[in-house]
Amino acid sequence: MYICGEFERILSTLDKKVKTFTPREIEVLQYFSEGYSVAETASKTFLSPHTVVAHRRKMMAKAECQTIGQMLKYAREHNLI
């Protein structure tokens, strides 16, 4: 089966597609990138700490990261923050 070069390029970029983050997730991510803790981020965003942790968990799952350091690297590489 022959696949033209352009179609092959498109298929390969689909695998590397940047996951979308909600505006609130990006806001939380920005605070983490500035070194704020979960409690400090919760206070600044008027969210409960449990909600901040839930946002962090969802973002890390979307980006397939295991640590917050990996998450921040992903965010910087994809110009999310």
N, C-alpha and C positions, 0 to 999 in steps of 0.2 A: 504494500500500500504506500503510495506516495503522498506526502504532505508538503505543500509549498512552504517556502521559508517564512513568509509573512505569517501564515496561519500557525506555524510551529512557534514563532516568536510570541504570538498572542497567547497560545496555550501555556507557554512557560511563564508569562507574566501573570496569568490567572492564579498560579500557585503562590506567587509572591505578593499577592494583593494585600495592601495595607488594610488592616481592620479599622472599622469606623468606631470612634469613641463619641459618647454624648458630650455636650458642652460641660455638664457637671463633672463627668469623669476627667475631662481635660483640666478643669479648674482644680480638682483634687490632686491630679498628677503634678500640676504646677507647684502646689504647696509642697508636695513630697520632694520635688526637684530642688526646692529652696531649703530643704533640710528640716521642714516642720514634721513633728510627730503626728500620730493619728489623733491624739487628744487636741493638739494645737490646731490641726487642720479642721477638726470638728468644730472647734470654737469659732474659727474664722469663717467657716461656711454655714454656720448655724444648723449643723447636722449633728446627729448623735454619733459617738465613736463607732457604734455598731454599723451604722450606715456608711461611714467612711471606709471601714474594713470591707464591707460588701462591695463598694465601688472598686476598691483595690483588687479584690478577688476576681471580679468580673473583667477588669482591665488585664490582669495577668493571664487569665484564661484566654481572652481574645488574642493576646500577643504571644501566647504559648510560652510564658516566662515562669521561672520557678522562684526568682528572687526580685525584690524591688530594684536592685541594681540592674538586673537584666531588663526590667520594665523601663527604667529611666533611659538606658542605652537605646532600647527599641524606640522610645518616644523621640529621642534626639535624632536618631538616624532617619526617622520618617517625618521630621519637622512638626511634631505634635506639640512640642513645647519650645 
